[in-house]
């Protein structure tokens, strides 16, 4: 059985899919990079705020000072175009992977699952060889290859399976099935061109709610089955164009469409997108077992991450512990309120904090509604008040309340816990998060 799997795993296939995806991927990442500057996203997220909220375990990672992040995104856009062109691919793909990973982990205020997916794709693209055909590298070297090992293709198929399977499972929750999330999101979109009047119809909102579950659960199997592949692909394009128009979620819908090419026969991609159709002359590929073991190990980790919240006490929808990196897409909107207070234990004096003195509007929303943001803000306040002469400042979140979607506000963070001294438990439960009523 293992020998058969290994043979299929390393079997040479036409490399048209990976070559085409390299071009599409590079262009999409360039669009994201330059678009982030043009739309003002870089300024809003990285340049204007005084403080930033990186992932806690890389809290040393911060944006470049001044206008540095503009240059950062320009370099990332250029690297993306070089990836698309297949020029100096080893260096350009590595640069793109490092820069995009840094962008992702140095801020959480604009967290999106498609940013995480792009991180995974960037690193995989940097590890493989999609530049041996239809590239400047192959033209300059005079060496062209028309084949690739089958595990290149398998990676993208299995990765997309993981993404959509967990997205479907996550939607079997009251937050999605109740229709609250969709109703809230569509309520303000009645003025959208053409589709606006449809979005506010209760029957259409119910259709989107339940068809969303079916789409996530079935799209990959339908793409794999030859009889339904073309129909599924048309459905995939329609679904993602709708998402792009309604939710404005960047390149993610188009990235998913690009990834769908791996479900088609490689020869079909060759015939459709490339003028020449050479006879496949395979060359030897590395068939070391460690590649196969790393492949399996990676996907075991991908399967575990979205399940980790099951060994953390509490409802992940409430606590947010185990939410990120788990493909729990478009399930909830969170709203919070409360007052941060700094206490000087030496003098007994209390200082009420005006969040707007420290944070942008978007950051204030996150700090009030998400526990990791609240904890990190407490560390910012601790450091700030230490510079003001308070040796051991204590930070409390008084009257902290959160509501999810259209639910009721409920107490969220224990007001008696000094968040400045509390330790963040990244893989477990933080006891100062109050249980859901």
C-alpha positions as CSV (number, residue, x, y, z in Angstrom):
1,X,0.0,0.0,0.0
2,X,2.8,2.4,1.0
3,X,4.7,1.5,-2.2
4,X,1.7,2.2,-4.3
5,X,1.1,5.6,-2.6
6,X,4.7,6.5,-3.1
7,X,4.6,5.7,-6.8
8,X,1.5,7.9,-7.2
9,X,2.9,10.6,-5.0
10,X,6.1,11.0,-7.1
11,X,4.5,10.2,-10.5
12,X,5.6,12.7,-13.2
13,X,2.8,14.8,-14.6
14,X,2.5,17.6,-17.1
15,X,3.6,20.8,-15.3
16,X,1.1,23.2,-17.1
17,X,-1.0,23.6,-13.9
18,X,1.8,24.7,-11.7
19,X,3.3,27.0,-14.3
20,X,-0.1,28.7,-14.9
21,X,-0.7,29.0,-11.2
22,X,2.7,30.6,-10.7
23,X,1.7,33.3,-13.2
24,X,-1.7,33.8,-11.7
25,X,-0.4,33.7,-8.1
26,X,2.3,36.3,-8.7
27,X,-0.2,38.6,-10.4
28,X,-2.7,38.3,-7.6
29,X,-0.1,38.9,-4.9
30,X,1.2,41.9,-6.9
31,X,-2.4,43.2,-7.0
32,X,-2.8,42.7,-3.3
33,X,0.6,44.5,-2.6
34,X,0.1,47.5,-4.8
35,X,-3.6,47.7,-4.1
36,X,-2.9,47.9,-0.3
37,X,-1.0,51.1,-1.0
38,X,-3.5,52.5,-3.5
39,X,-6.5,52.0,-1.3
40,X,-4.9,53.5,1.8
41,X,-4.8,50.1,3.6
42,X,-1.1,50.3,4.4
43,X,-1.5,53.8,5.8
44,X,-4.6,52.9,7.9
45,X,-3.2,49.7,9.3
46,X,0.6,50.3,9.6
47,X,1.5,54.0,9.4
48,X,-1.2,56.0,11.1
49,X,-1.6,53.9,14.4
50,X,0.8,54.7,17.2
51,X,0.6,51.2,18.5
52,X,0.3,47.8,16.8
53,X,-1.0,44.4,17.7
54,X,1.1,41.6,16.2
55,X,0.5,37.9,17.0
56,X,1.4,37.5,20.6
57,X,4.1,34.9,20.1
58,X,6.0,37.3,17.7
59,X,5.3,40.5,19.6
60,X,8.8,41.7,18.6
61,X,7.6,42.0,15.1
62,X,6.6,45.6,14.3
63,X,6.1,47.8,11.2
64,X,8.9,49.8,9.8
65,X,9.0,53.4,11.0
66,X,7.9,56.4,9.0
67,X,7.0,55.6,5.4
68,X,8.9,52.3,5.6
69,X,5.9,50.1,5.1
70,X,5.2,51.8,1.7
71,X,8.6,50.6,0.5
72,X,8.0,47.3,2.2
73,X,4.8,46.7,0.1
74,X,6.5,48.1,-3.1
75,X,9.3,45.5,-2.7
76,X,6.7,42.8,-2.1
77,X,4.8,43.8,-5.2
78,X,8.0,43.7,-7.3
79,X,8.8,40.3,-5.9
80,X,5.3,39.1,-6.8
81,X,5.8,40.3,-10.4
82,X,9.1,38.5,-10.5
83,X,7.4,35.3,-9.3
84,X,4.8,35.7,-12.1
85,X,7.6,36.2,-14.7
86,X,9.7,33.4,-13.2
87,X,12.7,35.7,-12.9
88,X,15.3,35.0,-10.3
89,X,12.6,32.7,-8.9
90,X,14.5,31.2,-6.0
91,X,15.2,34.7,-4.5
92,X,11.9,36.4,-5.5
93,X,9.7,33.6,-4.2
94,X,11.6,33.5,-0.9
95,X,11.4,37.3,-0.6
96,X,7.7,37.2,-1.2
97,X,7.2,34.4,1.4
98,X,9.2,36.3,4.0
99,X,7.6,39.7,3.4
100,X,4.0,38.4,3.2
101,X,4.5,36.3,6.4
102,X,5.9,39.4,8.2
103,X,2.9,41.5,7.0
104,X,0.5,38.8,8.3
105,X,2.0,38.3,11.7
106,X,2.8,41.9,12.5
107,X,-0.8,42.9,12.6
108,X,-4.2,41.4,13.6
109,X,-6.5,44.4,13.3
110,X,-7.3,43.3,9.7
111,X,-7.2,39.6,10.1
112,X,-8.6,37.5,7.2
113,X,-8.3,33.8,6.5
114,X,-7.2,34.6,3.0
115,X,-4.1,36.3,4.4
116,X,-3.2,33.0,6.2
117,X,-3.9,30.9,3.1
118,X,-1.5,33.2,1.1
119,X,1.2,32.6,3.7
120,X,0.9,28.9,3.2
121,X,0.9,29.2,-0.5
122,X,3.8,31.6,-0.6
123,X,6.0,29.1,1.3
124,X,5.0,26.1,-0.7
125,X,5.7,28.1,-3.9
126,X,9.1,29.0,-2.6
127,X,9.9,25.3,-2.0
128,X,9.0,23.9,-5.5
129,X,10.0,24.5,-9.1
130,X,7.2,26.2,-11.1
131,X,9.7,28.3,-13.0
132,X,11.2,25.7,-15.3
133,X,8.8,26.6,-18.1
134,X,7.3,29.8,-19.5
135,X,9.6,31.9,-17.4
136,X,12.5,34.3,-17.8
137,X,14.7,31.8,-15.8
138,X,14.1,29.0,-18.3
139,X,14.6,31.3,-21.3
140,X,17.9,32.7,-19.9
141,X,19.2,29.3,-18.9
142,X,18.0,27.6,-22.1
143,X,16.6,24.7,-20.0
144,X,12.9,23.9,-20.0
145,X,11.1,21.1,-18.3
146,X,7.5,20.0,-19.1
147,X,6.9,17.7,-16.1
148,X,6.6,17.9,-12.3
149,X,6.0,15.4,-9.5
150,X,2.4,14.7,-8.8
151,X,2.7,15.8,-5.2
152,X,2.9,19.4,-6.4
153,X,-0.7,19.1,-7.6
154,X,-1.8,17.1,-4.6
155,X,-0.7,19.8,-2.2
156,X,-3.1,22.4,-3.7
157,X,-6.0,19.9,-3.9
158,X,-5.6,18.7,-0.3
159,X,-5.0,22.3,1.0
160,X,-8.2,23.5,-0.6
161,X,-10.1,20.4,0.8
162,X,-8.9,21.4,4.3
163,X,-10.0,25.0,3.9
164,X,-13.5,24.3,2.7
165,X,-14.1,21.2,4.8
166,X,-13.4,23.1,8.0
167,X,-15.3,26.2,6.7
168,X,-18.4,23.9,6.2
169,X,-18.0,22.3,9.7
170,X,-17.7,25.6,11.4
171,X,-21.0,26.8,9.8
172,X,-22.9,24.2,11.8
173,X,-23.3,26.6,14.6
174,X,-26.1,28.8,15.9
175,X,-24.1,31.9,14.8
176,X,-24.4,30.9,11.1
177,X,-27.5,28.7,10.9
178,X,-29.6,31.3,12.8
179,X,-28.9,33.6,9.9
180,X,-27.8,36.4,12.3
181,X,-24.4,37.0,10.6
182,X,-25.8,37.2,7.1
183,X,-28.7,39.3,8.1
184,X,-26.4,41.8,9.8
185,X,-24.0,41.9,6.9
186,X,-26.7,42.3,4.3
187,X,-28.8,44.9,6.2
188,X,-26.7,47.8,5.1
189,X,-26.2,46.7,1.5
190,X,-29.6,47.4,0.1
191,X,-28.2,50.2,-2.1
192,X,-25.8,47.9,-3.9
193,X,-26.0,48.1,-7.7
194,X,-28.5,45.6,-9.1
195,X,-28.2,43.0,-6.2
196,X,-29.0,45.5,-3.4
197,X,-32.8,44.9,-3.2
198,X,-32.1,41.1,-3.3
199,X,-29.6,41.2,-0.4
200,X,-32.2,42.5,2.1
201,X,-34.8,39.9,1.2
202,X,-35.2,37.4,4.1
203,X,-35.7,34.5,1.7
204,X,-32.4,35.3,-0.1
205,X,-30.5,35.7,3.2
206,X,-31.8,32.2,4.1
207,X,-30.7,30.9,0.8
208,X,-27.2,32.3,1.2
209,X,-27.0,30.9,4.7
210,X,-27.8,27.3,3.8
211,X,-26.2,27.3,0.3
212,X,-23.0,28.5,2.0
213,X,-22.8,25.3,4.0
214,X,-23.5,23.1,0.9
215,X,-21.0,25.0,-1.2
216,X,-18.2,24.7,1.3
217,X,-18.9,21.0,1.9
218,X,-19.4,19.9,-1.7
219,X,-17.3,22.1,-3.9
220,X,-14.1,20.0,-3.7
221,X,-15.7,16.6,-4.2
222,X,-17.7,18.0,-7.2
223,X,-14.5,19.5,-8.7
224,X,-12.8,16.1,-8.3
225,X,-15.6,14.2,-10.1
226,X,-15.2,14.5,-13.8
227,X,-18.9,14.5,-14.5
228,X,-19.6,17.5,-12.3
229,X,-16.3,19.3,-12.7
230,X,-17.3,21.9,-15.3
231,X,-20.6,22.7,-13.5
232,X,-18.8,23.0,-10.2
233,X,-16.2,25.3,-11.7
234,X,-19.0,27.6,-13.1
235,X,-20.6,27.5,-9.6
236,X,-17.2,28.3,-8.0
237,X,-16.7,31.3,-10.2
238,X,-20.2,32.6,-9.6
239,X,-20.0,32.1,-5.8
240,X,-16.7,33.8,-5.5
241,X,-17.7,36.7,-7.7
242,X,-20.7,37.2,-5.5
243,X,-18.4,37.1,-2.4
244,X,-16.1,39.6,-4.0
245,X,-18.8,42.0,-4.8
246,X,-20.7,41.8,-1.4
247,X,-17.9,41.2,1.2
248,X,-14.9,43.0,-0.5
249,X,-12.4,40.4,0.8
250,X,-9.5,41.2,-1.5
251,X,-7.9,38.6,-3.7
252,X,-9.3,35.6,-1.9
253,X,-12.2,34.8,-4.3
254,X,-9.8,35.0,-7.2
255,X,-7.1,32.9,-5.5
256,X,-9.7,30.2,-5.0
257,X,-10.7,30.2,-8.7
258,X,-7.0,30.0,-9.6
259,X,-6.5,27.0,-7.3
260,X,-9.3,25.2,-8.9
261,X,-7.2,24.5,-12.0
262,X,-5.5,21.7,-10.1
263,X,-8.7,19.7,-10.1
264,X,-8.6,19.5,-13.9
265,X,-6.5,17.1,-15.9
266,X,-3.0,18.6,-16.5
267,X,-3.3,17.9,-20.2
268,X,-6.5,19.8,-20.4
269,X,-4.8,22.9,-18.8
270,X,-1.9,22.4,-21.3
271,X,-4.3,22.3,-24.3
272,X,-6.4,25.3,-23.1
273,X,-3.7,27.8,-22.0
274,X,-0.5,26.9,-23.8
275,X,0.0,27.1,-27.6
276,X,2.4,24.1,-27.8
277,X,1.6,20.6,-26.7
278,X,4.9,18.8,-26.5
279,X,5.1,15.1,-25.8
280,X,5.8,14.7,-22.1
281,X,9.4,13.6,-21.6
282,X,9.8,12.9,-18.0
283,X,13.0,13.3,-16.1
284,X,13.9,11.9,-12.7
285,X,12.5,13.6,-9.7
286,X,13.5,13.4,-6.1
287,X,11.6,10.5,-4.5
288,X,13.1,10.6,-1.1
289,X,10.7,9.4,1.6
290,X,11.3,12.5,3.7
291,X,9.4,14.6,1.2
292,X,6.4,12.3,1.5
293,X,6.7,12.2,5.3
294,X,6.9,16.0,5.5
295,X,3.9,16.3,3.2
296,X,1.8,14.0,5.5
297,X,3.1,15.7,8.6
298,X,2.2,19.1,7.3
299,X,-1.4,18.1,6.6
300,X,-1.8,16.3,9.9
301,X,-0.8,19.7,11.5
302,X,-3.3,21.5,9.2
303,X,-6.0,19.0,10.3
304,X,-5.2,19.5,14.0
305,X,-5.0,23.3,14.1
306,X,-8.7,23.9,13.4
307,X,-9.6,21.2,16.1
308,X,-7.4,22.6,18.9
309,X,-10.3,24.6,20.4
310,X,-11.9,21.3,21.5
311,X,-9.3,20.8,24.2
312,X,-9.7,24.4,25.4
313,X,-12.5,25.0,27.9
314,X,-15.3,27.3,26.7
315,X,-17.1,28.1,23.4
316,X,-14.6,29.2,20.8
317,X,-17.1,31.6,19.4
318,X,-17.2,33.3,22.8
319,X,-13.6,33.1,24.0
320,X,-11.9,33.3,20.5
321,X,-9.3,30.8,21.8
322,X,-8.4,28.6,18.9
323,X,-10.3,30.7,16.4
324,X,-7.4,31.9,14.2
325,X,-5.7,29.6,11.7
326,X,-8.8,27.4,11.7
327,X,-10.8,28.4,8.7
328,X,-13.7,29.6,10.8
329,X,-14.8,32.0,8.0
330,X,-17.5,34.7,8.2
331,X,-19.2,33.4,11.4
332,X,-19.5,36.4,13.6
333,X,-19.3,40.0,14.2
334,X,-18.2,41.0,17.8
335,X,-19.0,44.2,19.6
336,X,-17.5,45.2,22.9
337,X,-17.5,47.9,25.6
338,X,-15.8,48.7,28.8
339,X,-13.3,51.0,30.5
340,X,-9.6,50.4,31.0
341,X,-8.3,51.6,34.3
342,X,-4.7,51.9,35.5
343,X,-4.2,51.6,39.3
344,X,-1.1,52.7,41.2
345,X,-0.7,50.3,44.2
346,X,1.8,52.6,45.9
347,X,-0.5,55.7,46.0
348,X,-3.9,54.1,45.5
349,X,-4.7,56.4,42.6
350,X,-6.7,55.3,39.6
351,X,-6.3,56.6,36.0
352,X,-9.2,56.1,33.6
353,X,-8.0,55.5,30.0
354,X,-9.3,57.1,26.9
355,X,-8.6,54.5,24.2
356,X,-8.7,57.2,21.5
357,X,-5.5,58.6,23.0
358,X,-3.7,55.4,22.1
359,X,-5.6,53.6,19.4
360,X,-7.2,54.0,16.0
361,X,-10.9,53.4,15.5
362,X,-10.4,49.9,14.2
363,X,-8.0,49.1,17.1
364,X,-10.5,50.4,19.7
365,X,-13.1,48.0,18.2
366,X,-10.8,45.1,18.5
367,X,-9.5,45.9,22.0
368,X,-13.0,46.0,23.4
369,X,-14.2,42.8,21.7
370,X,-11.2,40.4,21.6
371,X,-9.4,39.0,24.6
372,X,-5.9,38.9,23.1
373,X,-6.2,42.6,22.0
374,X,-7.3,43.6,25.5
375,X,-4.4,41.8,27.0
376,X,-1.9,43.3,24.6
377,X,-3.4,46.8,25.2
378,X,-2.9,46.2,29.0
379,X,0.8,45.6,28.3
380,X,1.0,48.8,26.3
381,X,-0.6,50.7,29.2
382,X,1.8,49.0,31.6
383,X,4.8,50.1,29.7
384,X,3.5,53.6,29.2
385,X,2.7,54.2,32.8
386,X,6.0,52.8,33.9
387,X,7.6,55.6,31.8
388,X,5.4,58.1,33.8
389,X,7.0,57.0,37.1
390,X,4.6,54.3,38.3
391,X,6.8,51.3,39.2
392,X,4.2,48.6,39.2
393,X,1.0,49.7,37.3
394,X,-2.0,47.5,37.5
395,X,-4.4,47.4,34.5
396,X,-8.1,46.4,34.8
397,X,-10.8,46.2,32.2
398,X,-13.9,47.5,34.1
399,X,-17.4,46.8,32.8
400,X,-16.1,44.6,29.9
401,X,-19.1,43.3,27.9
402,X,-19.3,41.6,24.5
403,X,-22.1,40.7,22.2
404,X,-21.9,38.4,19.1
405,X,-24.0,39.3,16.0
406,X,-27.4,40.3,17.2
407,X,-27.1,38.7,20.7
408,X,-27.2,40.4,24.1
409,X,-24.2,42.0,25.7
410,X,-22.7,39.8,28.5
411,X,-19.8,40.3,30.9
412,X,-16.6,39.2,29.2
413,X,-13.3,40.0,31.1
414,X,-13.0,39.6,34.8
415,X,-12.7,43.2,36.2
416,X,-10.8,42.0,39.3
417,X,-7.9,40.6,37.3
418,X,-4.8,42.7,36.7
419,X,-4.2,42.2,33.0
420,X,-0.8,43.8,33.2
421,X,0.5,40.9,35.3
422,X,-1.6,38.1,33.8
423,X,0.2,35.7,31.5
424,X,-1.2,34.9,28.1
425,X,-2.0,31.2,27.6
426,X,-1.7,30.8,23.8
427,X,-2.6,27.1,23.6
428,X,-5.1,26.9,26.5
429,X,-7.8,28.8,28.3
430,X,-7.2,32.2,30.0
431,X,-9.2,32.1,33.2
432,X,-9.9,35.8,33.3
433,X,-12.2,35.4,30.3
434,X,-15.6,35.0,31.9
435,X,-17.8,32.0,30.8
436,X,-20.6,32.7,28.5
437,X,-24.0,33.1,30.2
